[in-house]
């Protein structure tokens, strides 16, 4: 399952469900899962453990699956932050390279450099909110498709 599907499930279904069965055939046989964890949108983790059949391998498998889902979400968040920084720096560098003028003198160049540093920080936040706006739009569309498939 992809991280995008995890995030869509997080908000459309109310959480990401991770289940671990005692054996592979239990899932197809309709057995109850040995361990079930739900990650809720407020970052709460709710875990149920079916008593009586606990095995160290199943617990480790469940922990590894849970960690992989959480790590994928963390990686996406880090990529969004990095993308916002890269976009901001690229925009400022493009503007400065396009409008570079040596006739201004060094004093104005220093002021321009300081203004550029401020513009990078400002643009970072603007790009970050633009990226979040696009993601929210995408998720809302996917959630609407999910609910329309349930009712239609």
N, CA, C and O atoms as a GROMACS GRO file, in nm:
protein
  608
    1UNK      N    1   0.085  -0.117   0.000
    1UNK     CA    2   0.000   0.000   0.000
    1UNK      C    3   0.090   0.124   0.000
    1UNK      O    4   0.193   0.127   0.067
    2UNK      N    5   0.049   0.223  -0.075
    2UNK     CA    6   0.130   0.344  -0.086
    2UNK      C    7   0.102   0.440   0.028
    2UNK      O    8  -0.001   0.431   0.096
    3UNK      N    9   0.194   0.531   0.048
    3UNK     CA   10   0.178   0.630   0.154
    3UNK      C   11   0.062   0.723   0.123
    3UNK      O   12  -0.006   0.770   0.214
    4UNK      N   13   0.038   0.751  -0.006
    4UNK     CA   14  -0.075   0.836  -0.041
    4UNK      C   15  -0.207   0.767  -0.005
    4UNK      O   16  -0.299   0.831   0.045
    5UNK      N   17  -0.216   0.638  -0.029
    5UNK     CA   18  -0.337   0.564   0.007
    5UNK      C   19  -0.353   0.560   0.159
    5UNK      O   20  -0.465   0.568   0.209
    6UNK      N   21  -0.242   0.548   0.231
    6UNK     CA   22  -0.248   0.552   0.377
    6UNK      C   23  -0.306   0.684   0.426
    6UNK      O   24  -0.390   0.686   0.516
    7UNK      N   25  -0.262   0.794   0.368
    7UNK     CA   26  -0.310   0.926   0.412
    7UNK      C   27  -0.456   0.945   0.374
    7UNK      O   28  -0.533   1.002   0.452
    8UNK      N   29  -0.496   0.897   0.257
    8UNK     CA   30  -0.637   0.904   0.218
    8UNK      C   31  -0.722   0.822   0.315
    8UNK      O   32  -0.827   0.868   0.359
    9UNK      N   33  -0.676   0.701   0.348
    9UNK     CA   34  -0.749   0.618   0.444
    9UNK      C   35  -0.754   0.683   0.582
    9UNK      O   36  -0.853   0.671   0.654
   10UNK      N   37  -0.647   0.751   0.618
   10UNK     CA   38  -0.640   0.816   0.748
   10UNK      C   39  -0.756   0.913   0.766
   10UNK      O   40  -0.815   0.921   0.874
   11UNK      N   41  -0.790   0.987   0.660
   11UNK     CA   42  -0.894   1.088   0.672
   11UNK      C   43  -1.030   1.043   0.620
   11UNK      O   44  -1.132   1.093   0.665
   12UNK      N   45  -1.034   0.950   0.525
   12UNK     CA   46  -1.164   0.908   0.474
   12UNK      C   47  -1.225   0.797   0.558
   12UNK      O   48  -1.346   0.793   0.578
   13UNK      N   49  -1.142   0.707   0.609
   13UNK     CA   50  -1.192   0.595   0.688
   13UNK      C   51  -1.174   0.616   0.838
   13UNK      O   52  -1.219   0.536   0.919
   14UNK      N   53  -1.107   0.725   0.875
   14UNK     CA   54  -1.088   0.755   1.016
   14UNK      C   55  -0.963   0.696   1.077
   14UNK      O   56  -0.941   0.708   1.197
   15UNK      N   57  -0.879   0.632   0.996
   15UNK     CA   58  -0.756   0.577   1.048
   15UNK      C   59  -0.694   0.477   0.952
   15UNK      O   60  -0.758   0.430   0.858
   16UNK      N   61  -0.569   0.446   0.977
   16UNK     CA   62  -0.497   0.344   0.902
   16UNK      C   63  -0.500   0.218   0.986
   16UNK      O   64  -0.455   0.217   1.100
   17UNK      N   65  -0.552   0.111   0.928
   17UNK     CA   66  -0.562  -0.015   1.001
   17UNK      C   67  -0.450  -0.108   0.958
   17UNK      O   68  -0.428  -0.132   0.839
   18UNK      N   69  -0.380  -0.161   1.056
   18UNK     CA   70  -0.272  -0.257   1.032
   18UNK      C   71  -0.305  -0.382   1.111
   18UNK      O   72  -0.319  -0.378   1.233
   19UNK      N   73  -0.317  -0.494   1.041
   19UNK     CA   74  -0.353  -0.619   1.107
   19UNK      C   75  -0.244  -0.723   1.083
   19UNK      O   76  -0.182  -0.726   0.977
   20UNK      N   77  -0.224  -0.807   1.182
   20UNK     CA   78  -0.131  -0.918   1.172
   20UNK      C   79  -0.203  -1.044   1.219
   20UNK      O   80  -0.260  -1.048   1.328
   21UNK      N   81  -0.198  -1.145   1.136
   21UNK     CA   82  -0.263  -1.273   1.168
   21UNK      C   83  -0.158  -1.371   1.218
   21UNK      O   84  -0.038  -1.355   1.192
   22UNK      N   85  -0.203  -1.472   1.289
   22UNK     CA   86  -0.111  -1.573   1.342
   22UNK      C   87  -0.044  -1.649   1.228
   22UNK      O   88   0.074  -1.683   1.236
   23UNK      N   89  -0.120  -1.676   1.123
   23UNK     CA   90  -0.065  -1.745   1.006
   23UNK      C   91  -0.125  -1.681   0.882
   23UNK      O   92  -0.229  -1.615   0.889
   24UNK      N   93  -0.060  -1.700   0.768
   24UNK     CA   94  -0.104  -1.635   0.644
   24UNK      C   95  -0.244  -1.681   0.603
   24UNK      O   96  -0.320  -1.602   0.546
   25UNK      N   97  -0.279  -1.804   0.629
   25UNK     CA   98  -0.409  -1.855   0.586
   25UNK      C   99  -0.523  -1.802   0.671
   25UNK      O  100  -0.639  -1.813   0.631
   26UNK      N  101  -0.495  -1.746   0.789
   26UNK     CA  102  -0.600  -1.696   0.877
   26UNK      C  103  -0.676  -1.579   0.815
   26UNK      O  104  -0.796  -1.563   0.839
   27UNK      N  105  -0.607  -1.498   0.736
   27UNK     CA  106  -0.673  -1.382   0.674
   27UNK      C  107  -0.779  -1.426   0.575
   27UNK      O  108  -0.888  -1.369   0.571
   28UNK      N  109  -0.749  -1.528   0.496
   28UNK     CA  110  -0.846  -1.574   0.398
   28UNK      C  111  -0.954  -1.661   0.461
   28UNK      O  112  -1.063  -1.676   0.404
   29UNK      N  113  -0.926  -1.719   0.576
   29UNK     CA  114  -1.023  -1.806   0.643
   29UNK      C  115  -1.122  -1.729   0.729
   29UNK      O  116  -1.212  -1.789   0.789
   30UNK      N  117  -1.107  -1.598   0.736
   30UNK     CA  118  -1.200  -1.517   0.814
   30UNK      C  119  -1.171  -1.515   0.963
   30UNK      O  120  -1.258  -1.478   1.042
   31UNK      N  121  -1.053  -1.555   1.002
   31UNK     CA  122  -1.015  -1.555   1.143
   31UNK      C  123  -0.993  -1.411   1.191
   31UNK      O  124  -0.965  -1.321   1.112
   32UNK      N  125  -1.006  -1.391   1.321
   32UNK     CA  126  -0.975  -1.262   1.379
   32UNK      C  127  -0.825  -1.239   1.377
   32UNK      O  128  -0.747  -1.334   1.392
   33UNK      N  129  -0.783  -1.115   1.357
   33UNK     CA  130  -0.639  -1.090   1.357
   33UNK      C  131  -0.580  -1.109   1.496
   33UNK      O  132  -0.646  -1.087   1.598
   34UNK      N  133  -0.455  -1.150   1.498
   34UNK     CA  134  -0.384  -1.165   1.625
   34UNK      C  135  -0.358  -1.028   1.687
   34UNK      O  136  -0.379  -1.008   1.807
   35UNK      N  137  -0.313  -0.933   1.604
   35UNK     CA  138  -0.285  -0.797   1.650
   35UNK      C  139  -0.346  -0.701   1.548
   35UNK      O  140  -0.334  -0.721   1.427
   36UNK      N  141  -0.412  -0.599   1.598
   36UNK     CA  142  -0.472  -0.497   1.512
   36UNK      C  143  -0.438  -0.362   1.570
   36UNK      O  144  -0.462  -0.337   1.688
   37UNK      N  145  -0.384  -0.273   1.487
   37UNK     CA  146  -0.351  -0.137   1.528
   37UNK      C  147  -0.419  -0.040   1.434
   37UNK      O  148  -0.419  -0.060   1.313
   38UNK      N  149  -0.478   0.065   1.491
   38UNK     CA  150  -0.537   0.173   1.412
   38UNK      C  151  -0.463   0.302   1.447
   38UNK      O  152  -0.453   0.340   1.563
   39UNK      N  153  -0.413   0.367   1.343
   39UNK     CA  154  -0.349   0.499   1.359
   39UNK      C  155  -0.455   0.601   1.324
   39UNK      O  156  -0.505   0.604   1.211
   40UNK      N  157  -0.490   0.686   1.420
   40UNK     CA  158  -0.596   0.785   1.399
   40UNK      C  159  -0.537   0.918   1.353
   40UNK      O  160  -0.417   0.941   1.370
   41UNK      N  161  -0.620   1.006   1.294
   41UNK     CA  162  -0.569   1.134   1.244
   41UNK      C  163  -0.504   1.223   1.350
   41UNK      O  164  -0.420   1.306   1.318
   42UNK      N  165  -0.543   1.206   1.477
   42UNK     CA  166  -0.481   1.287   1.582
   42UNK      C  167  -0.354   1.223   1.636
   42UNK      O  168  -0.305   1.263   1.742
   43UNK      N  169  -0.300   1.123   1.566
   43UNK     CA  170  -0.175   1.051   1.597
   43UNK      C  171  -0.190   0.953   1.712
   43UNK      O  172  -0.089   0.905   1.765
   44UNK      N  173  -0.312   0.923   1.752
   44UNK     CA  174  -0.333   0.819   1.854
   44UNK      C  175  -0.317   0.682   1.790
   44UNK      O  176  -0.356   0.660   1.675
   45UNK      N  177  -0.259   0.591   1.865
   45UNK     CA  178  -0.246   0.452   1.823
   45UNK      C  179  -0.332   0.368   1.915
   45UNK      O  180  -0.319   0.374   2.038
   46UNK      N  181  -0.420   0.289   1.856
   46UNK     CA  182  -0.504   0.198   1.934
   46UNK      C  183  -0.468   0.058   1.889
   46UNK      O  184  -0.476   0.026   1.770
   47UNK      N  185  -0.428  -0.026   1.984
   47UNK     CA  186  -0.384  -0.161   1.950
   47UNK      C  187  -0.466  -0.262   2.028
   47UNK      O  188  -0.487  -0.249   2.148
   48UNK      N  189  -0.514  -0.365   1.955
   48UNK     CA  190  -0.583  -0.478   2.016
   48UNK      C  191  -0.498  -0.601   1.996
   48UNK      O  192  -0.444  -0.624   1.887
   49UNK      N  193  -0.485  -0.680   2.101
   49UNK     CA  194  -0.411  -0.806   2.092
   49UNK      C  195  -0.505  -0.917   2.132
   49UNK      O  196  -0.560  -0.916   2.242
   50UNK      N  197  -0.524  -1.014   2.042
   50UNK     CA  198  -0.609  -1.129   2.070
   50UNK      C  199  -0.533  -1.222   2.164
   50UNK      O  200  -0.422  -1.265   2.132
   51UNK      N  201  -0.590  -1.250   2.276
   51UNK     CA  202  -0.517  -1.327   2.377
   51UNK      C  203  -0.510  -1.475   2.343
   51UNK      O  204  -0.594  -1.529   2.271
   52UNK      N  205  -0.409  -1.538   2.395
   52UNK     CA  206  -0.397  -1.682   2.386
   52UNK      C  207  -0.296  -1.732   2.284
   52UNK      O  208  -0.237  -1.838   2.305
   53UNK      N  209  -0.276  -1.660   2.175
   53UNK     CA  210  -0.191  -1.713   2.069
   53UNK      C  211  -0.072  -1.623   2.038
   53UNK      O  212  -0.017  -1.630   1.928
   54UNK      N  213  -0.030  -1.540   2.131
   54UNK     CA  214   0.077  -1.446   2.103
   54UNK      C  215   0.205  -1.519   2.065
   54UNK      O  216   0.244  -1.616   2.129
   55UNK      N  217   0.268  -1.472   1.961
   55UNK     CA  218   0.397  -1.528   1.922
   55UNK      C  219   0.492  -1.412   1.898
   55UNK      O  220   0.452  -1.306   1.850
   56UNK      N  221   0.616  -1.434   1.930
   56UNK     CA  222   0.717  -1.329   1.914
   56UNK      C  223   0.732  -1.289   1.767
   56UNK      O  224   0.750  -1.171   1.737
   57UNK      N  225   0.724  -1.386   1.676
   57UNK     CA  226   0.738  -1.356   1.533
   57UNK      C  227   0.624  -1.266   1.485
   57UNK      O  228   0.647  -1.172   1.410
   58UNK      N  229   0.502  -1.296   1.528
   58UNK     CA  230   0.388  -1.215   1.486
   58UNK      C  231   0.398  -1.074   1.542
   58UNK      O  232   0.366  -0.977   1.474
   59UNK      N  233   0.442  -1.063   1.666
   59UNK     CA  234   0.458  -0.930   1.727
   59UNK      C  235   0.566  -0.852   1.654
   59UNK      O  236   0.549  -0.733   1.628
   60UNK      N  237   0.677  -0.915   1.622
   60UNK     CA  238   0.784  -0.847   1.546
   60UNK      C  239   0.736  -0.808   1.407
   60UNK      O  240   0.766  -0.698   1.360
   61UNK      N  241   0.662  -0.898   1.341
   61UNK     CA  242   0.608  -0.868   1.208
   61UNK      C  243   0.515  -0.747   1.213
   61UNK      O  244   0.520  -0.660   1.127
   62UNK      N  245   0.431  -0.745   1.314
   62UNK     CA  246   0.337  -0.633   1.329
   62UNK      C  247   0.413  -0.503   1.356
   62UNK      O  248   0.381  -0.399   1.299
   63UNK      N  249   0.511  -0.508   1.443
   63UNK     CA  250   0.591  -0.390   1.474
   63UNK      C  251   0.662  -0.340   1.349
   63UNK      O  252   0.665  -0.219   1.325
   64UNK      N  253   0.720  -0.429   1.270
   64UNK     CA  254   0.790  -0.389   1.148
   64UNK      C  255   0.695  -0.324   1.048
   64UNK      O  256   0.729  -0.225   0.984
   65UNK      N  257   0.576  -0.382   1.033
   65UNK     CA  258   0.477  -0.325   0.941
   65UNK      C  259   0.434  -0.187   0.988
   65UNK      O  260   0.423  -0.094   0.908
   66UNK      N  261   0.409  -0.174   1.116
   66UNK     CA  262   0.369  -0.046   1.173
   66UNK      C  263   0.478   0.058   1.153
   66UNK      O  264   0.449   0.171   1.113
   67UNK      N  265   0.602   0.021   1.179
   67UNK     CA  266   0.714   0.114   1.162
   67UNK      C  267   0.729   0.155   1.015
   67UNK      O  268   0.761   0.271   0.987
   68UNK      N  269   0.708   0.063   0.923
   68UNK     CA  270   0.724   0.097   0.781
   68UNK      C  271   0.617   0.198   0.737
   68UNK      O  272   0.646   0.289   0.660
   69UNK      N  273   0.493   0.182   0.786
   69UNK     CA  274   0.388   0.278   0.753
   69UNK      C  275   0.420   0.415   0.812
   69UNK      O  276   0.407   0.517   0.743
   70UNK      N  277   0.461   0.419   0.936
   70UNK     CA  278   0.494   0.547   1.000
   70UNK      C  279   0.614   0.613   0.935
   70UNK      O  280   0.615   0.735   0.918
   71UNK      N  281   0.714   0.535   0.898
   71UNK     CA  282   0.834   0.590   0.834
   71UNK      C  283   0.800   0.647   0.697
   71UNK      O  284   0.855   0.750   0.657
   72UNK      N  285   0.710   0.582   0.624
   72UNK     CA  286   0.670   0.634   0.493
   72UNK      C  287   0.601   0.769   0.505
   72UNK      O  288   0.623   0.858   0.423
   73UNK      N  289   0.518   0.785   0.607
   73UNK     CA  290   0.450   0.913   0.629
   73UNK      C  291   0.552   1.020   0.670
   73UNK      O  292   0.543   1.133   0.624
   74UNK      N  293   0.648   0.984   0.755
   74UNK     CA  294   0.753   1.080   0.794
   74UNK      C  295   0.836   1.121   0.675
   74UNK      O  296   0.873   1.238   0.662
   75UNK      N  297   0.868   1.025   0.586
   75UNK     CA  298   0.948   1.057   0.467
   75UNK      C  299   0.874   1.152   0.374
   75UNK      O  300   0.934   1.244   0.319
   76UNK      N  301   0.743   1.131   0.357
   76UNK     CA  302   0.664   1.221   0.274
   76UNK      C  303   0.664   1.362   0.332
   76UNK      O  304   0.678   1.460   0.259
   77UNK      N  305   0.649   1.371   0.462
   77UNK     CA  306   0.650   1.502   0.528
   77UNK      C  307   0.785   1.572   0.509
   77UNK      O  308   0.790   1.692   0.484
   78UNK      N  309   0.894   1.497   0.521
   78UNK     CA  310   1.027   1.554   0.503
   78UNK      C  311   1.048   1.599   0.358
   78UNK      O  312   1.108   1.704   0.334
   79UNK      N  313   0.998   1.521   0.262
   79UNK     CA  314   1.011   1.559   0.120
   79UNK      C  315   0.934   1.687   0.090
   79UNK      O  316   0.978   1.769   0.010
   80UNK      N  317   0.818   1.704   0.155
   80UNK     CA  318   0.742   1.827   0.135
   80UNK      C  319   0.819   1.948   0.188
   80UNK      O  320   0.822   2.053   0.124
   81UNK      N  321   0.880   1.932   0.305
   81UNK     CA  322   0.959   2.042   0.361
   81UNK      C  323   1.078   2.075   0.272
   81UNK      O  324   1.106   2.192   0.245
   82UNK      N  325   1.149   1.972   0.227
   82UNK     CA  326   1.265   1.993   0.142
   82UNK      C  327   1.224   2.055   0.009
   82UNK      O  328   1.293   2.143  -0.042
   83UNK      N  329   1.114   2.009  -0.046
   83UNK     CA  330   1.066   2.065  -0.172
   83UNK      C  331   1.034   2.212  -0.162
   83UNK      O  332   1.059   2.289  -0.255
   84UNK      N  333   0.977   2.252  -0.048
   84UNK     CA  334   0.946   2.394  -0.028
   84UNK      C  335   1.074   2.477  -0.022
   84UNK      O  336   1.080   2.586  -0.079
   85UNK      N  337   1.177   2.426   0.047
   85UNK     CA  338   1.304   2.497   0.053
   85UNK      C  339   1.368   2.508  -0.084
   85UNK      O  340   1.415   2.616  -0.123
   86UNK      N  341   1.370   2.400  -0.158
   86UNK     CA  342   1.433   2.401  -0.291
   86UNK      C  343   1.361   2.497  -0.384
   86UNK      O  344   1.425   2.572  -0.458
   87UNK      N  345   1.229   2.496  -0.381
   87UNK     CA  346   1.152   2.586  -0.467
   87UNK      C  347   1.179   2.733  -0.431
   87UNK      O  348   1.192   2.817  -0.519
   88UNK      N  349   1.187   2.762  -0.301
   88UNK     CA  350   1.213   2.900  -0.258
   88UNK      C  351   1.352   2.947  -0.299
   88UNK      O  352   1.367   3.058  -0.351
   89UNK      N  353   1.452   2.866  -0.277
   89UNK     CA  354   1.589   2.904  -0.314
   89UNK      C  355   1.600   2.919  -0.465
   89UNK      O  356   1.664   3.013  -0.513
   90UNK      N  357   1.540   2.828  -0.540
   90UNK     CA  358   1.546   2.836  -0.686
   90UNK      C  359   1.480   2.964  -0.738
   90UNK      O  360   1.531   3.027  -0.829
   91UNK      N  361   1.366   3.001  -0.679
   91UNK     CA  362   1.297   3.123  -0.722
   91UNK      C  363   1.382   3.246  -0.696
   91UNK      O  364   1.391   3.335  -0.781
   92UNK      N  365   1.444   3.254  -0.579
   92UNK     CA  366   1.527   3.370  -0.545
   92UNK      C  367   1.653   3.374  -0.632
   92UNK      O  368   1.692   3.480  -0.680
   93UNK      N  369   1.716   3.259  -0.653
   93UNK     CA  370   1.835   3.255  -0.739
   93UNK      C  371   1.800   3.295  -0.882
   93UNK      O  372   1.876   3.368  -0.946
   94UNK      N  373   1.688   3.250  -0.932
   94UNK     CA  374   1.647   3.288  -1.066
   94UNK      C  375   1.624   3.438  -1.075
   94UNK      O  376   1.668   3.502  -1.171
   95UNK      N  377   1.556   3.494  -0.976
   95UNK     CA  378   1.530   3.638  -0.976
   95UNK      C  379   1.661   3.716  -0.970
   95UNK      O  380   1.678   3.813  -1.044
   96UNK      N  381   1.754   3.674  -0.883
   96UNK     CA  382   1.881   3.746  -0.870
   96UNK      C  383   1.968   3.731  -0.994
   96UNK      O  384   2.035   3.827  -1.034
   97UNK      N  385   1.968   3.616  -1.055
   97UNK     CA  386   2.049   3.597  -1.176
   97UNK      C  387   1.990   3.676  -1.292
   97UNK      O  388   2.064   3.729  -1.375
   98UNK      N  389   1.860   3.685  -1.298
   98UNK     CA  390   1.794   3.758  -1.406
   98UNK      C  391   1.811   3.908  -1.393
   98UNK      O  392   1.823   3.979  -1.493
   99UNK      N  393   1.813   3.959  -1.270
   99UNK     CA  394   1.818   4.103  -1.244
   99UNK      C  395   1.953   4.149  -1.191
   99UNK      O  396   1.960   4.255  -1.128
  100UNK      N  397   2.059   4.074  -1.214
  100UNK     CA  398   2.190   4.110  -1.159
  100UNK      C  399   2.244   4.233  -1.230
  100UNK      O  400   2.244   4.240  -1.353
  101UNK      N  401   2.290   4.330  -1.152
  101UNK     CA  402   2.342   4.456  -1.208
  101UNK      C  403   2.464   4.497  -1.127
  101UNK      O  404   2.453   4.524  -1.007
  102UNK      N  405   2.580   4.503  -1.191
  102UNK     CA  406   2.704   4.540  -1.121
  102UNK      C  407   2.715   4.690  -1.096
  102UNK      O  408   2.797   4.731  -1.015
  103UNK      N  409   2.635   4.772  -1.162
  103UNK     CA  410   2.645   4.917  -1.148
  103UNK      C  411   2.587   4.969  -1.018
  103UNK      O  412   2.600   5.088  -0.988
  104UNK      N  413   2.524   4.884  -0.940
  104UNK     CA  414   2.460   4.929  -0.817
  104UNK      C  415   2.561   4.959  -0.707
  104UNK      O  416   2.532   5.043  -0.621
  105UNK      N  417   2.674   4.897  -0.705
  105UNK     CA  418   2.771   4.914  -0.598
  105UNK      C  419   2.756   4.806  -0.493
  105UNK      O  420   2.654   4.737  -0.487
  106UNK      N  421   2.857   4.793  -0.410
  106UNK     CA  422   2.860   4.683  -0.313
  106UNK      C  423   2.760   4.700  -0.201
  106UNK      O  424   2.706   4.601  -0.150
  107UNK      N  425   2.734   4.821  -0.161
  107UNK     CA  426   2.637   4.843  -0.053
  107UNK      C  427   2.498   4.793  -0.091
  107UNK      O  428   2.432   4.727  -0.011
  108UNK      N  429   2.457   4.824  -0.212
  108UNK     CA  430   2.327   4.778  -0.258
  108UNK      C  431   2.325   4.626  -0.279
  108UNK      O  432   2.223   4.561  -0.260
  109UNK      N  433   2.440   4.572  -0.319
  109UNK     CA  434   2.447   4.427  -0.336
  109UNK      C  435   2.428   4.354  -0.203
  109UNK      O  436   2.363   4.250  -0.198
  110UNK      N  437   2.486   4.410  -0.095
  110UNK     CA  438   2.470   4.349   0.038
  110UNK      C  439   2.324   4.358   0.082
  110UNK      O  440   2.268   4.261   0.134
  111UNK      N  441   2.262   4.474   0.060
  111UNK     CA  442   2.120   4.490   0.095
  111UNK      C  443   2.036   4.391   0.015
  111UNK      O  444   1.944   4.328   0.068
  112UNK      N  445   2.069   4.377  -0.112
  112UNK     CA  446   1.996   4.283  -0.197
  112UNK      C  447   2.013   4.139  -0.149
  112UNK      O  448   1.919   4.059  -0.154
  113UNK      N  449   2.134   4.106  -0.104
  113UNK     CA  450   2.159   3.972  -0.051
  113UNK      C  451   2.077   3.947   0.075
  113UNK      O  452   2.020   3.839   0.091
  114UNK      N  453   2.070   4.044   0.163
  114UNK     CA  454   1.989   4.029   0.285
  114UNK      C  455   1.840   4.018   0.252
  114UNK      O  456   1.768   3.938   0.313
  115UNK      N  457   1.794   4.098   0.156
  115UNK     CA  458   1.654   4.087   0.115
  115UNK      C  459   1.626   3.952   0.051
  115UNK      O  460   1.518   3.895   0.067
  116UNK      N  461   1.725   3.899  -0.021
  116UNK     CA  462   1.709   3.768  -0.083
  116UNK      C  463   1.697   3.659   0.023
  116UNK      O  464   1.618   3.566   0.008
  117UNK      N  465   1.776   3.670   0.129
  117UNK     CA  466   1.767   3.571   0.237
  117UNK      C  467   1.629   3.576   0.302
  117UNK      O  468   1.571   3.472   0.332
  118UNK      N  469   1.577   3.694   0.322
  118UNK     CA  470   1.442   3.707   0.376
  118UNK      C  471   1.338   3.653   0.279
  118UNK      O  472   1.239   3.592   0.320
  119UNK      N  473   1.361   3.675   0.149
  119UNK     CA  474   1.267   3.624   0.049
  119UNK      C  475   1.267   3.472   0.046
  119UNK      O  476   1.163   3.411   0.024
  120UNK      N  477   1.383   3.410   0.069
  120UNK     CA  478   1.388   3.264   0.072
  120UNK      C  479   1.300   3.212   0.184
  120UNK      O  480   1.224   3.117   0.164
  121UNK      N  481   1.310   3.271   0.302
  121UNK     CA  482   1.228   3.226   0.416
  121UNK      C  483   1.080   3.248   0.387
  121UNK      O  484   0.998   3.160   0.412
  122UNK      N  485   1.046   3.365   0.334
  122UNK     CA  486   0.907   3.394   0.303
  122UNK      C  487   0.854   3.300   0.194
  122UNK      O  488   0.744   3.245   0.207
  123UNK      N  489   0.931   3.283   0.089
  123UNK     CA  490   0.886   3.195  -0.020
  123UNK      C  491   0.875   3.050   0.026
  123UNK      O  492   0.790   2.976  -0.023
  124UNK      N  493   0.961   3.010   0.119
  124UNK     CA  494   0.952   2.873   0.171
  124UNK      C  495   0.815   2.849   0.231
  124UNK      O  496   0.753   2.746   0.206
  125UNK      N  497   0.768   2.944   0.312
  125UNK     CA  498   0.637   2.929   0.373
  125UNK      C  499   0.525   2.935   0.269
  125UNK      O  500   0.427   2.862   0.278
  126UNK      N  501   0.541   3.023   0.170
  126UNK     CA  502   0.440   3.032   0.066
  126UNK      C  503   0.433   2.902  -0.016
  126UNK      O  504   0.324   2.852  -0.043
  127UNK      N  505   0.549   2.849  -0.054
  127UNK     CA  506   0.551   2.724  -0.129
  127UNK      C  507   0.500   2.608  -0.046
  127UNK      O  508   0.433   2.518  -0.097
  128UNK      N  509   0.532   2.609   0.083
  128UNK     CA  510   0.485   2.503   0.171
  128UNK      C  511   0.332   2.503   0.178
  128UNK      O  512   0.269   2.398   0.172
  129UNK      N  513   0.274   2.623   0.193
  129UNK     CA  514   0.129   2.631   0.198
  129UNK      C  515   0.066   2.600   0.063
  129UNK      O  516  -0.044   2.544   0.058
  130UNK      N  517   0.134   2.634  -0.046
  130UNK     CA  518   0.084   2.599  -0.178
  130UNK      C  519   0.084   2.447  -0.196
  130UNK      O  520  -0.014   2.391  -0.247
  131UNK      N  521   0.191   2.381  -0.155
  131UNK     CA  522   0.199   2.235  -0.164
  131UNK      C  523   0.091   2.172  -0.077
  131UNK      O  524   0.024   2.078  -0.120
  132UNK      N  525   0.072   2.222   0.045
  132UNK     CA  526  -0.032   2.169   0.133
  132UNK      C  527  -0.171   2.191   0.074
  132UNK      O  528  -0.259   2.106   0.087
  133UNK      N  529  -0.191   2.307   0.011
  133UNK     CA  530  -0.320   2.335  -0.053
  133UNK      C  531  -0.348   2.233  -0.163
  133UNK      O  532  -0.459   2.182  -0.174
  134UNK      N  533  -0.248   2.204  -0.245
  134UNK     CA  534  -0.265   2.106  -0.353
  134UNK      C  535  -0.294   1.968  -0.296
  134UNK      O  536  -0.381   1.896  -0.346
  135UNK      N  537  -0.220   1.928  -0.190
  135UNK     CA  538  -0.244   1.798  -0.128
  135UNK      C  539  -0.384   1.790  -0.068
  135UNK      O  540  -0.452   1.689  -0.083
  136UNK      N  541  -0.427   1.897  -0.002
  136UNK     CA  542  -0.562   1.896   0.057
  136UNK      C  543  -0.668   1.883  -0.052
  136UNK      O  544  -0.766   1.810  -0.037
  137UNK      N  545  -0.647   1.956  -0.163
  137UNK     CA  546  -0.741   1.946  -0.273
  137UNK      C  547  -0.744   1.802  -0.325
  137UNK      O  548  -0.852   1.747  -0.347
  138UNK      N  549  -0.628   1.741  -0.344
  138UNK     CA  550  -0.619   1.604  -0.394
  138UNK      C  551  -0.688   1.506  -0.298
  138UNK      O  552  -0.764   1.419  -0.341
  139UNK      N  553  -0.660   1.521  -0.168
  139UNK     CA  554  -0.719   1.430  -0.070
  139UNK      C  555  -0.870   1.448  -0.062
  139UNK      O  556  -0.942   1.348  -0.051
  140UNK      N  557  -0.919   1.570  -0.068
  140UNK     CA  558  -1.063   1.593  -0.066
  140UNK      C  559  -1.129   1.526  -0.186
  140UNK      O  560  -1.236   1.466  -0.174
  141UNK      N  561  -1.065   1.538  -0.302
  141UNK     CA  562  -1.119   1.474  -0.422
  141UNK      C  563  -1.123   1.322  -0.405
  141UNK      O  564  -1.223   1.258  -0.439
  142UNK      N  565  -1.015   1.265  -0.353
  142UNK     CA  566  -1.011   1.120  -0.332
  142UNK      C  567  -1.112   1.076  -0.227
  142UNK      O  568  -1.175   0.971  -0.242
  143UNK      N  569  -1.129   1.154  -0.122
  143UNK     CA  570  -1.226   1.120  -0.018
  143UNK      C  571  -1.367   1.127  -0.074
  143UNK      O  572  -1.451   1.042  -0.043
  144UNK      N  573  -1.395   1.230  -0.156
  144UNK     CA  574  -1.527   1.238  -0.218
  144UNK      C  575  -1.551   1.120  -0.310
  144UNK      O  576  -1.662   1.067  -0.314
  145UNK      N  577  -1.450   1.077  -0.384
  145UNK     CA  578  -1.464   0.960  -0.470
  145UNK      C  579  -1.490   0.835  -0.386
  145UNK      O  580  -1.571   0.750  -0.423
  146UNK      N  581  -1.421   0.824  -0.272
  146UNK     CA  582  -1.441   0.710  -0.184
  146UNK      C  583  -1.585   0.705  -0.133
  146UNK      O  584  -1.650   0.601  -0.139
  147UNK      N  585  -1.635   0.818  -0.083
  147UNK     CA  586  -1.771   0.820  -0.030
  147UNK      C  587  -1.875   0.804  -0.140
  147UNK      O  588  -1.979   0.742  -0.117
  148UNK      N  589  -1.849   0.858  -0.259
  148UNK     CA  590  -1.946   0.839  -0.368
  148UNK      C  591  -1.949   0.694  -0.414
  148UNK      O  592  -2.052   0.646  -0.460
  149UNK      N  593  -1.835   0.623  -0.402
  149UNK     CA  594  -1.836   0.482  -0.438
  149UNK      C  595  -1.912   0.398  -0.335
  149UNK      O  596  -1.963   0.290  -0.367
  150UNK      N  597  -1.920   0.446  -0.211
  150UNK     CA  598  -1.997   0.374  -0.109
  150UNK      C  599  -2.148   0.394  -0.129
  150UNK      O  600  -2.227   0.301  -0.108
  151UNK      N  601  -2.186   0.514  -0.169
  151UNK     CA  602  -2.329   0.545  -0.182
  151UNK      C  603  -2.383   0.517  -0.322
  151UNK      O  604  -2.503   0.494  -0.339
  152UNK      N  605  -2.295   0.518  -0.422
  152UNK     CA  606  -2.344   0.505  -0.560
  152UNK      C  607  -2.325   0.375  -0.618
  152UNK      O  608  -2.363   0.354  -0.733
   0.00000   0.00000   0.00000
